[in-house]
Amino acid sequence: MGWPSGWAEVCRTLHAGSIPAPISMTSEYLRKTKHMINLNPLQTGGLLTAAARRMLMEWGDGYSICDFCRGKLDEIRNPPIYEFVHHDLPEFIGADIVRLTNGAREGIFTIMHAVTKPGDTIVVDENAHYSTFVAAERAKLKIQKIANSGYPKYIIDIQAYEHVIKALEKQKIKVKLLIITYPDGNYGNLPDVRLLSKIAANYDIPLIINAAYAIGRMPVNVNDIGADFIVASGHKSMASAGPIGFIGMKKKWEKTLLRISQFFKNKEIEMLGCTARGPSLLTMMASFRHVRERVKHWNNQIEKAQWFSREMGKIEIRQLGEKPHMHDVMFFESEKLYEISKHHKNGAFYLYHEFKKNNIWGIKPGLTKYFKLSTFTATREELATVIDTFKSLVSSRSRLTG
Amino acid sequence: MGWPSGWAEVCRTLHAGSIPAPISMTSEYLRKTKHMINLNPLQTGGLLTAAARRMLMEWGDGYSICDFCRGKLDEIRNPPIYEFVHHDLPEFIGADIVRLTNGAREGIFTIMHAVTKPGDTIVVDENAHYSTFVAAERAKLKIQKIANSGYPKYIIDIQAYEHVIKALEKQKIKVKLLIITYPDGNYGNLPDVRLLSKIAANYDIPLIINAAYAIGRMPVNVNDIGADFIVASGHKSMASAGPIGFIGMKKKWEKTLLRISQFFKNKEIEMLGCTARGPSLLTMMASFRHVRERVKHWNNQIEKAQWFSREMGKIEIRQLGEKPHMHDVMFFESEKLYEISKHHKNGAFYLYHEFKKNNIWGIKPGLTKYFKLSTFTATREELATVIDTFKSLVSSRSRLTG
């Protein structure tokens, strides 16, 4: 008998204990997520739907979808990947063409790599995700940064893009790419991407919108906005198991971004043939109807976020960034909570521990004065619990020092 | 109440039918894998372990591991990613340093991008996976191909690498990178990588071994072999949900491949900060003890493959590639099966349909004269069923034409 001999034997062998339990199989590494209130901006938009979980079980094995492939992953008809990539997603975000990627950052690098040359100059907003700067370094680009307005709103002034383009023109430098983050993942600010699209068009410079925190949460139509490229993240905002994302683009970029291998007529060079070739794609597909539906309720999300921001303000925990706020990702400042940390036995980690007691997660351990959170997944009821927890911390401090 | 409001509500909403069932939720798209005999070379090494399936359920949500991160994914201690990436994997493949990637092809592109410049010349074996050529095109490299020996063995002559290096030297062209596929995914041939490592060292040219079909199936020690780089695939050979893989390298390449962002001191540029940041990593970790154990039984796999090859030979289905064969991936030729297809009502697809009846999967639909398969997962008992099916097809043909 050969070994291993398939699935059943693997189960038996593992259960019989003849192979030591894998390191991450011990109970301490199992993730407990039931009944938790999750405020982690990285996670609230990526929680799987029931349908996606089912897909994970069905399609979890390695290259599970590739036996349906005739050479191009996005042309597989059953499961309906073709329909999803060439019909559903373009319609959903109003793009001419969509291609899957291993995530938003990979999408941004792919576009940079396809439309620029090493040494080119690009313009990026200061609020961009760190990986946008790292992707530019990988593509060997010179970065001109658009500073935000600083405390307390951290707003990106879109006109500054035009000033930088003009200033560089005077130095005989042609800007080759513009990037804007919509919204950023710290303050949840939503810059004026329509205006930037007009500027980009006027100067004939391609524009990427990083919509990792937008697509799948709020309505976005890239052709309405007018941008050349947009990138999305499945694991950040489309209820998908990562890593997965996609690029939406105007048809005019097809030949540049989707150029074909000289050796293999159905393989796109920038995609290395194919990208998200695993169960991540099936989860994004399985969650899609839910995601498409939830963006229609974005107004409720905004109302919830604004209500939360107001309630926090009442206990002197101040929301920074744009106000009234238009996104579930928010940044807060609290002098009071910071003061408590100076005297608390758990120091700067007391906030994390107090929240943990109430099964509230997602505020980074060690933060008290400035922290971010997302109200996307939590109900108003759950958010009331969060506010009450903050209240009790603040009032205990009042007792302490009152 | 905000909408959506968490996991429970999503389940209720989906089950209540107020959102239409996602396209891939209909039963026809559910994958039935129970009791099937899987011979698909892309899949046999990627079938998940029970532990990995459990991890998929626990860690399936989007960025589920990132709340444990202090800025560098591979330094997360709980779950023990640090131990896995910096201790277990390097020890497993005998490499100085390991870094995660989104797959073997992404690993190859990353190395190409880090160690070469556009216009550089590299040498690649003809048996390489298509994505190696596409990655070279993406990195804008000139490719010198080492032809295989052709029918029937398709062997890569390692000495030919040296001839090409010397011939190019005479034209004042310095080869910048060598790549060899070990084994290739068509014939399952295992070229002499030790000899190639010596040639690479003599000419001071870095060497990449693409071990997507080796690491996780058979013992591999890259420092023993002497190569600079090796790439592995989790979804192809390490019982992992894709996409995931890793690079093993010599310490001397650390500064080139893992150079750090000038803006973020814990972000590696070529990795865009981090790569396999999802449940794929947890599945690779969960399967690791099993995978480490199974490579110790590689001799049984070779014996099983050679037995299968002999049995197929007895019914005139001839194994091409190296013989005696040293890998579970094999390429077969059958004039008889091809002759049948000419007269069969299902034409070239009859083989696929006949196998489907017996729940045998993995031979590409439409192939009869030449096809590949893998004996890795099937037991001898199951393979006997496969051989019997071939036998009955061949004998029915004898009746037809006898």
Interface residues (C-beta under 8 A of the other chain):
Chain A: M1 G2 W3 P4 S5 G6 W7 E9 V10 C11 T13 L14 H15 I19 P20 A21 P22 I23 S24 M25 E28 Y29 L30 R31 T33 N40 L42 Q43 G45 G46 L47 L48 T49 A50 A51 A52 R53 R54 M55 L56 M57 E58 W59 G60 D61 G62 Y63 S64 C66 D67 N78 P79 P80 E83 F84 D88 N102 G103 R105 E106 F109 H113 Y130 S131 F133 V134 A135 E137 R138 G234 H235 K236 A239 S240 A241 G242 P243 S261 Q262 F263 F264 K267 I269 E270 L272 G273 T275 A276 R277 G278 P279 S280 L282 T283 M285 A286 S287 F288 R289 H290 E293 R294 H297 N300 Q301 E303 K304 W361 G362 T375 T377 A378 T379 R380 E381 E382 L383
Chain B: M1 G2 W3 P4 S5 G6 W7 E9 V10 C11 T13 L14 H15 I19 P20 A21 P22 I23 S24 M25 E28 Y29 L30 R31 T33 N40 L42 Q43 G45 G46 L47 L48 T49 A50 A51 A52 R53 R54 M55 L56 M57 E58 W59 G60 D61 G62 Y63 S64 C66 D67 N78 P79 P80 E83 F84 D88 N102 G103 R105 E106 F109 H113 Y130 S131 F133 V134 A135 E137 R138 G234 H235 K236 A239 S240 A241 G242 P243 S261 Q262 F263 F264 K267 I269 E270 L272 G273 T275 A276 R277 G278 P279 S280 L282 T283 M285 A286 S287 F288 R289 H290 E293 R294 H297 N300 Q301 E303 K304 W361 G362 T375 T377 A378 T379 R380 E381 E382
